[in-house]
């Protein structure tokens, strides 16, 4: 390396008096970097034409049953529900509220507030309590909810959502409530229910036309077997009477708005009326066809009635309709398409998979450390022997397989493992087969012996799997083990935290590996080109839909580009990187803020809230989410184990990572950029070390493999002509135990 640098100095010496040549070529990489950055910003601003539609109505009837799920519907047993599902637009309803378990009272309160609400803060064990509010009827027309004052105080002072119970009722002139649960939704902030009857009258036509908004409590669907079937049948009969007496030009919203046990599920969402025929329900809050949030129902009601939503009070977005839904509700919502069943299986298998992955990687790192210690050649006859060739080969294959674990888990969702009687075993088998196939593919490649080939190959596979999934609609991540669950109510489309970590690590390591093939001045261009592609993939609302992640990727790419030519992150380099990152972020923020409020992404919504002083609850929720994710996720263990292994490889005499960084500075840039991007994305996204843990699971094994390869040849020298290898050189001994030479 020293000789090469000296030769470079010799080549740069110009004879005295030689005129300085044109410097046009030196500016070409910088011009191309500016073009790449501009193209990335344009890619972020691109939005294809929408095909969504939304109906309007003179009346809205919200008929809800806590616990109602799609598996409860049947064309013979529940004809009214089945008729509405066949005629209207349908979706899976996520019933997330301010309570960890959304019981019936929490669901009804969230419906009426249009924001995440909780009836109280008591823990729930076993079955949820029924919605039985204390009511008084002083005038025989309406009712008073006596607990409303305490409920408002709890939501305003003890919960971080700034919820105002009764905001929906306050937005219309009058509303009708039938049943105790409906009274909770229809109560105004001071507790008054405009019209109230405990049961549907014999002829409800007059009652349903008195006010533009009606809440109907269809009962609670709980238990199993005959008990559950009886409750569903009773709800269907009540709904049939409502349908027979509904006023003209009315919108029916049918929802299973709560859970009835401590385990969360996806529930029924149906919208039927003029303009709501034959489609998938969606909203700007979910961004996914067929998925709706409980907080979306209140803005949907006001949108259908042509009334404005109360400013700063609603957390959801009005539902819209997307086309191309199968006409048969059974084909659309049940059987192989049952998202609720898949989400339940995903919840159990996810924890098992990442826990096992953390344990396996810890054991693998512990087993590789002795191999690293023995890998470095020692001068003289007293040094420890080199590790056997077969042991080195086995360690390399194990490290490659470990790096492919999460990409394989993403691909495993192509197999319908959730429909198996033993989903964990089915998923584990599919993942293991894909890991083995990927490892074999990398091992059989002609360039396998190249030092950086395994790292580049694993990184390329990781990027390809995530990118193809995003381009095809992120179907593998939705309710996937290495993705996100719609039940949690946090993300329904785009790029999840696990996918983001794997994508960022793969993208920057691949860029670093490829940048080593070009001269130093072109390396930043390679890193920025790949980084610009990554920013577009992550931040585009129609791909990754994660603007916070895009900002984090921008920061990581800027750091990686600044040090990709070698040397330290000096202040001028840091300044240029920071200025570029800030410029891209500001440009993206301006573009996002210029859109209509319902079309803004997460960044635009947060900046809007920051501007009007309502961002405090969002920041408080993010801080709380970071605390829970840090303590309760196996991904945190993966991040810590990976960080410990990198520290060992870099700072111990046997680690070899410093030598890797010296020989391949662009790889060091990729690792540094990955650390910066994943930590920022985790903290700002509320997942703490979740993104970094996924990145570590994919990047650290191949970084250790590269360090092992470099250590095995740390003493290699190019001998002068006519001389043989000296002590400790690669030809010191030849046997089957010698490692495979790496070029």
Buried (B, 14 or more C-beta within 10 A) or exposed (E): EEEEEEEEEEEEEEEEEEEEEEEEEEEEBEEBBEBBBEBBBEBBBEEEEEEBBBBBBBBBBBBBBBBBBBBBBBBEEBBBBBBBBBBBBBBBBBBBBBBEBBBBBBBBBBBBBBBBBBBBEEEBEEEBBBBEBEBEEEEEEBBBBEBBEEBBEBBBEEBBBBBBBBBBBBBBEBBBBBBBBBBBBBBBBEBBBBBBBBEBEEEBEEBBBBBBBBBBBBBBBBBEEEEBBEBBBBBBBBBBBBBEBBBEEBBBBBBBBBBBBBEBBBBBBBBBBBBBBBBBBBBBBBBBBBBBBBBBBBBBBBBBBEBEBBEBBBBBBBBBBBEEBEEEBBEBBBEEBBBBBBBBBBBEBBBBBBBBBBEBBBEBBEEBBBBBBBBBBBEEEEEEEBBBBEBBBBBBBBBBBBBBBBBBBBBBBEBEBBBBEEBBEBBBBBBBBBBBEBBEEBBEEEEBEBBBBBBBBBBBBBBEBBBEBBEEBBEBBBBBBBBBBBBEBBBBBBBBBBBBBBBBBBBBBBBBBBBBEEEBEBBBBBBBBBBBBBBBBBBBBBBBBBBBBBBBBBBBBBBBBBBBBBEEEEEEBBEBBBEBBBBBBEBBBEBBBEBEEBBBBBBBBBBBBEEEEBBEBBBBBBEEBBEEBBEEBBBBBBBBBBBBBBEBBBEBEBBBBBBBBEBBBBBBBBBBBBBBBBBBBBBBBBBBBBBBBBBBBBBBBBBBBBBBBBBBBEBBEEEEEEEEEEEBBBEBEEEEBBBEEBE
